[in-house]
Amino acid sequence: MTRPTAHDVWLPLRPEEIDGLPDGLRYRCWDGTGEYPADPADCAFYVTPYLAPPQEVLRPLADMTGVRVVQTLTAGVDHVLPVVDRLAAGAQLCNARGVHDASTAELALALILASLRGLPDFVRAQDEGAWRQGFRPALADRTVLIVGYGSIGAAIEERLVPFEVARVLRVARTARTADRGPVSPLRDLPHLLPQADVVVLVTPLTEATRGMVDAGFLARMRDGALLVNVARGAVVDTDALLAELRAGRLYAALDVTDPEPLPSDHPLWRAPGVLITPHVGGPTSAFLPRAKRLLREQLTRWAAGRPLLNVVATAG
């Protein structure tokens, strides 16, 4: 890929914190707050700040007339995709595939185990000093359906296997064969949903997946099944989910919600059978080493004029 004469690189980390960055580039550090570190028009490679509000992430792009690469540190790029066509023709948008596999898979497993084994109830009992035993479902012998079977979905399956699950069903946009078995297309969901005790959502947010988990989707889930969302909140129709939770037919463990952040008076907080975490699938100690490896690899490739990894869209 051809680089322009202007070759500022904006990083959300100090360049000295990333070993092995290629020489010959001007590195600027901007974490999404305060003044810009330089003229955005001179930026050719923009690494978006992690955990910054979307409006701050997008703010400098209007002035980045020379940008050739926008590299997110998130697996999902739904917050950036709408502005790609406003960039100069040929500019590439790359995601952080692989960076969040370990962290998000760990959280998905934690949410499944905590929900099935009733850990929120035990925490509340501990707060009251109450000894409340009970019979709870195990993850062993359960069928788990992973919807959106990419690298994170595969990482979730790797962590499920030692727990003696009965089966893992895999679904992605198109059919293929993965290392651990066949991946069914999305159109097979009506047939697969009634078979699953646990449904894990890891699909990206696109126009095709927005509101995909609607009343019809939820109605096909078996009684007492658990819905786990570590994807994006808008993949789920919140009102439809609330109806199932209030009826006591389904359970849910949600790291993402719609709306997000969830207002303090939103009824989802107090719905029965739901466990909510505040979108913490990615930010763990596993993030920085993997993010630095990706940035080192991408910038080395870019400096050498080699194809980049994880290109998800190209402008114009």
N, C-alpha and C positions, 0 to 999 in steps of 0.2 A: 504494500500500500504506500502511495506517495505522500511524503510529508511536506507541508508548506514551509516557507522561510521562517515564519513565526512558529516557535516551538516551545512556548511556555507550557509547563505541566502543572496543573493545580491538583494538589493532594490534600486530603483531610488530615493527614499525619505529617509530622516533620520528616523530611526526606532522610535525615540522619538516623531515623528509627528503622529504616528499611534497608537492610544490607543488600548489596549487589545491584543497586539501580544503575542503569547505563549512564556513562558520562556523555557530555555534550548537550544535555538538555537543561533548561532553566526551570528549576523546581520552585514552586510557590506553595505555601501552606495556607489553606482556608478551610475552617471547620463549619462554615455555614453561619457564623456570627460575626458581627463587626464589619469593619471596612474590608473591601477587596484587597488582596495582597499585591495586585498589579492591574493593568488595564485588561479587562476581559477580552478585548479584541485581539490581544496577543496570545490568548490561550488556544492551543491546538489539541490538548489532551486534558479532559476534565474528569476527575474522579469525584463523584458526588459525595457530599458529606453524609456519613452514616448517622441515622437517628435524628437528623435535622428535619424540621417541618417541610412538607413538600413544596410550599411556596418559597421557602428559602433555597431549597435545592434548585428550583427552576429559575430563580430570580436572575442570576448572571447570564443565563443562556441567551436571553434576548440580545445581549451585547457581545456574545462570543461569535463574532462573524467569521473567525478563522478556525473554529473548532472542527476537528476531524474525527475525534473519538470522545464519546461520553461513556464512561465506565461507572456503573453503579456498584455499590457494595451490598446490594440486596439481590436475592434471587428473583423476586418479582420486580417488574419494570413498569407496572401499570401507571405509576405516578409520572413517568417520563415519556412514555409512548405517545401521548397526545401532542407533544411539541416536536417530535422528530421531524415531521415534514416542514417545520419552520427553519430547520438547520440547513446549511449549505449542502448542495447535492453531493452525495457520496459519503457524508458524515455517518459514522457507525455508532450504534448503541450496543453495548455489551453488558451482560448481567454477571452476577457473581456465582454462577453455577459451581457447586462444590464447596463454597466457603461456609455455608450454613448447614451442610448435611449432618454433621455430628451433633451440633447444638439443637437443631430442630427435631432430629430423630430422638434425641434424649428426652426432650420435652414431650413429644408425642407419646413416648412410652410411659413417662411419668404421669401424664394426664390419664392414660388408659388405666394404669395400675391404681392411681389414687381414686379414680371414679369407681372402678369395679370393686375395690376393697373398702370403699367408704371412708377414706382418710379425712375428708372434710368433716364428717360427722364425729369422728374420733377427736379431731382438733377442738371442735365445739364442746365436746364432752370434757376434754381436758381443761378447757377454760372454766368449766363449771365444777371441776373436781369430781366428775361422775364417771363411774366404772360401768361402761355399757358394752357388753359383748354382743355379738350377733353373727349370723351366718351370712357370708358374703360370696358373690361369684368370684371365681378365679379366672385369670387369663388363660391358664392351661385348658386345652380342649375346646377353645373358642375358635370361630371362624372370623378372620379379619379381612375386610375389603379396603384396599388402598385406592383412592380415586385421585388420579394425577400421578401416575407412576413414572417419575423421573429419578434424578439422582437422590433426592431427599426420600422419595418413596422407597427406593431400593435400600437406603440406609435404615429406614424404619423397619423394613422386613428383616434385615440382618440382625437387628436387636430383638425382634419378636421371636425368632427361631429358637433361642435357648429357653424360652418360656413354655415350650411344648404346646404351641398353638396347634389346633387341628388342621387348619388350612389358611393360606393367605391367597386372596383373590386380588388380581391386579387389573387396573383400568387406566387407560390413557386415551389421548385424542384418537390415535390410530392403533390398530392391532400390530403386535410384533412379538418376538420371543426374547425375553430377558434371560440373564444368567440363571435365575431360579425358576423360570417357567414362563408360560404364555401370558401375554398382556392383552386383555380384551379391549375392544373399542368402546367409546362412551355409549354408543347405541345399545350395548348389552346390559346397561345398568338396570333396566326394569327386571331383567331375569336374575341378576346377581344380588340385588339389594335384599330380597327376602331370605337369602342364604346366610347373611352376615350377622354376627352378634355385635361386632364393632365395625363402624364405618369411619375411616380416617380420610379427611380431605386435605390434599396437598397440591391441588390444581392451581395453576396461575389464574389471575383474574383477567378475563378477556370478555368481549361482548358475548361470546358463546357460553361462558361459565357464570356470568353475572346472574344471580338469582336462580342458578341451576338447582340448588337444593330448595325446592318449593314444596307446596303442600302435597303434590303428587309424588315427588321423590320420597318425602318423609313417610307418606302413607304406605309405601312399598317396603319400608323397613319393618323387621319383625318386632313384635311386642317385646318391650324391655331392652331393645338394642341401644347401644351407646354411639352417639355421633361426636366425633372429635374433629375440630377445625383448627389446623395450624397453617391454613392457606391465607385467605383474605376474607374479611367479614362479609363483604358483599356477595360472595359465592352463595351465601345462605339467606333465604327470605326470613328475616327475624320474626315477623308476625306469625308465619306458618310454624316456625320452631316453637315460639311461645305457646301456641295452641296445643301442640303435642306435649310439651313439658307440663302445662297446667292440667292436662288430662291424665298425666302420670303414665303415659304409654311409652315414652322415650326418655332417655337421659342424654346429657350433653356435657362435653368438656371443651371449652372455647378459649383459644389464645388470641383470637381475633373476633371482632364484633362489627356489626353495622347498626348504628353508627359507632365510630371510634374516634377518640376515646368515648367510652360509654358514659353518658351523663349519670350523675349520682342518683337521680330519681327514676332512672329507666327501669321498667318492670323486669327486665332480664336478670338484674342483680338478685331479685328476690323470687325468681321462678324456682319451683321445686326441681330437684334432680340435676342442677347445673353447677359446674365448676368453672370459674372464669379466672384466667390469668391475663395480665395487661400487655399482650403482644411482646412476649419475652423469649420467643423461640430462638432468635439469633444472638442477642447480646450476652455472650458468656466468655469465659477465658479461652475458649476454643476459637473465638472469632479472629483476634488479631494475628496469630501465626498464619492462619489460612488466608486472610485478607492480604497480608504482606507478601505471601508466596504468589498469589494471583497478580498483584500489582507489579512485582518484580518480573514475572514472566511476560505480562502484557506489554510493559514498557520496553523490555529487552526485544521482544518481537517487533514492536513499533519502530524502535530506533534502527533496527536492521532491515526494515521494509518487508517484514514477513507477515503472513496472515495472522489476525488476532483470534483468540479463543472467544467462545460464548457470544458471537455476534447474533443479536436477535432482531435487529432492524437496520435498514440503511436509508438515509434520507434521499428523496428525489429520484 
